Amino acid sequence: MVEPSVRPKRRADAERSIARIVTAARKLLSSDPNAKTDDIAKAAGVGRMTLYGHFGTRAELIDAALVEALKAGDEVLSSVDLTGNAREAMDRLLASSWQIVAESAALLAAAEEVLPAGRVRELHDKPVRRMTELVRRGRDQGVFRTDLPLEWLVNLVHYVLHGAAAEVRAGRLAREEAADIVTRSVRSVLAG
């Protein structure tokens, strides 16, 4: 029989292994959406059996990595001041969002390969709500256009962010120019 004092240590060890695996998955998949599970296990300092003991499938592992990335992104975006003029608030949100999208674009591509579209949308619900509320407020303030559906405008903003990240990855857009180009593009899309 295992003593009760030993169980929490095992559980803590398992939690540390899971955290290392998810962190390694997030890092490797953010640079290569086709990163091998063996490489993720190696980067986490665990064996394949340990990895598969915690994550039965590659999809489960990618889901956990995306959840962690979105949680970290939400911590950053939650600190962005979205008060005042919606146009200025959008500029601040885009500056922060751009880096998050650029860093996790490959991870998102991996997720879109193995997760149902509904799950990917569900995980992005909070950032979409944040953007929707800001665009709605901008429309109410008269600084964002009202001739197109709200959801369409929010999607356009996300398309611009993800498109810029893809262009940077492809080497067709310099990373240091991307934030300015994203901001100017979104301003023109939303101009009221």
C-alpha positions in Angstrom: 0.0 0.0 0.0 1.3 3.5 -0.9 1.5 6.0 1.9 -0.8 9.1 1.5 2.3 11.3 1.8 3.8 9.8 -1.3 0.7 10.4 -3.6 0.9 14.2 -3.6 4.6 14.0 -4.6 3.7 11.7 -7.6 0.9 14.0 -8.6 3.2 17.0 -8.3 5.8 15.2 -10.5 3.1 14.4 -13.0 2.0 18.0 -13.1 5.6 19.2 -13.6 6.0 16.6 -16.5 2.7 17.8 -18.0 3.8 21.5 -17.7 7.2 20.7 -19.4 5.5 18.7 -22.2 3.0 21.5 -22.9 5.7 24.2 -22.8 7.9 22.2 -25.2 4.9 21.5 -27.5 4.0 25.2 -27.5 7.6 26.2 -28.3 8.3 23.6 -31.0 4.9 23.9 -32.7 5.2 27.7 -32.7 8.2 27.4 -34.9 7.1 24.3 -36.9 3.5 23.1 -37.0 4.7 19.7 -38.1 7.1 19.2 -35.1 7.3 15.5 -34.3 5.9 14.2 -31.0 9.3 12.5 -30.3 11.0 15.9 -30.6 8.5 17.4 -28.2 9.1 14.6 -25.7 12.9 15.0 -26.0 12.6 18.8 -25.6 10.5 18.3 -22.5 13.0 15.8 -21.1 10.6 12.9 -21.0 10.1 9.7 -22.9 7.4 9.0 -25.5 5.6 6.7 -23.1 5.4 9.5 -20.5 4.2 12.0 -23.1 1.5 9.5 -24.3 0.6 8.7 -20.7 -0.5 12.3 -20.3 -1.7 13.0 -23.8 -3.3 10.1 -25.6 -3.1 11.7 -29.1 -1.2 14.4 -30.9 -4.5 16.4 -31.0 -4.8 16.4 -27.2 -1.2 17.7 -26.9 -1.8 20.4 -29.5 -5.0 21.4 -27.8 -3.2 21.8 -24.5 -0.4 23.8 -26.1 -3.0 26.1 -27.8 -4.9 26.5 -24.5 -1.6 27.5 -22.8 -0.7 30.0 -25.6 -4.1 31.6 -25.5 -4.0 31.9 -21.7 -0.7 33.6 -21.9 -1.9 35.9 -24.6 -5.0 36.7 -22.6 -2.8 37.8 -19.7 -1.1 40.2 -22.0 -4.2 41.5 -23.7 -6.1 41.9 -20.5 -3.6 44.5 -19.4 -4.1 46.6 -22.5 -6.0 49.8 -21.8 -9.1 49.7 -24.0 -10.8 52.8 -22.5 -11.3 56.1 -24.2 -11.3 56.6 -28.0 -11.9 53.3 -29.7 -9.6 54.1 -32.6 -6.7 54.7 -30.1 -7.7 51.7 -28.1 -7.6 49.6 -31.2 -4.1 50.8 -32.0 -3.0 49.7 -28.5 -4.8 46.3 -28.9 -3.3 45.7 -32.3 0.3 46.4 -31.0 -0.1 43.8 -28.4 -2.1 41.3 -30.5 0.3 41.4 -33.3 3.2 39.9 -31.3 0.9 37.2 -29.9 -0.4 36.2 -33.3 3.0 36.3 -34.9 4.4 34.0 -32.1 1.6 31.5 -32.2 0.6 31.4 -35.9 2.4 28.1 -36.6 0.8 26.6 -33.5 -2.6 27.7 -34.7 -1.8 26.1 -38.1 -1.0 22.8 -36.2 -4.3 23.1 -34.3 -6.3 23.7 -37.4 -4.9 20.5 -38.9 -6.0 18.2 -36.0 -8.7 20.0 -34.0 -12.3 20.4 -35.0 -13.0 24.0 -36.3 -15.6 24.4 -33.5 -12.9 23.7 -30.8 -10.5 26.3 -32.4 -13.3 28.9 -32.4 -14.3 28.0 -28.8 -10.7 28.5 -27.6 -10.6 31.9 -29.4 -13.9 33.1 -27.9 -12.4 35.5 -25.4 -10.1 37.4 -27.8 -13.0 37.5 -30.3 -15.3 39.0 -27.7 -12.7 41.6 -26.7 -12.3 42.6 -30.3 -16.1 42.6 -31.0 -16.8 44.9 -28.0 -14.1 47.3 -29.1 -15.4 47.5 -32.7 -19.0 47.9 -31.4 -17.9 50.7 -29.2 -16.0 52.3 -32.1 -19.2 52.2 -34.2 -21.1 53.8 -31.3 -18.5 56.5 -31.1 -18.7 57.1 -34.8 -15.1 56.3 -35.5 -15.6 52.8 -37.1 -17.8 52.1 -40.1 -21.3 50.8 -39.7 -22.1 49.9 -43.3 -20.7 46.3 -42.9 -21.8 43.7 -40.4 -20.0 43.8 -37.1 -18.8 40.1 -37.3 -17.4 40.7 -40.7 -15.3 43.7 -39.5 -14.0 41.6 -36.5 -13.1 38.8 -38.9 -11.3 41.2 -41.2 -9.2 42.4 -38.3 -8.2 38.8 -37.5 -7.5 38.0 -41.2 -5.1 41.0 -41.3 -3.3 39.9 -38.2 -3.0 36.3 -39.3 -2.2 37.3 -42.9 0.7 39.5 -41.7 2.0 36.6 -39.5 2.0 34.3 -42.6 3.8 37.0 -44.7 6.5 37.3 -42.0 6.9 33.5 -41.8 7.2 33.4 -45.6 9.8 36.1 -45.6 7.8 38.5 -47.7 7.3 41.0 -44.9 9.9 42.2 -42.4 8.9 41.5 -38.8 9.9 45.0 -37.7 7.5 46.5 -40.3 4.6 44.3 -39.7 3.0 46.0 -36.6 2.8 49.3 -38.5 1.4 47.7 -41.6 -1.2 45.8 -39.6 -2.3 49.0 -37.7 -2.5 51.0 -40.9 -4.4 48.3 -42.7 -6.9 47.8 -39.9 -7.4 51.6 -39.6 -8.4 51.7 -43.3 -10.7 48.7 -43.0 -12.5 50.1 -39.9 -12.5 53.8 -41.0 -15.9 55.3 -40.4 
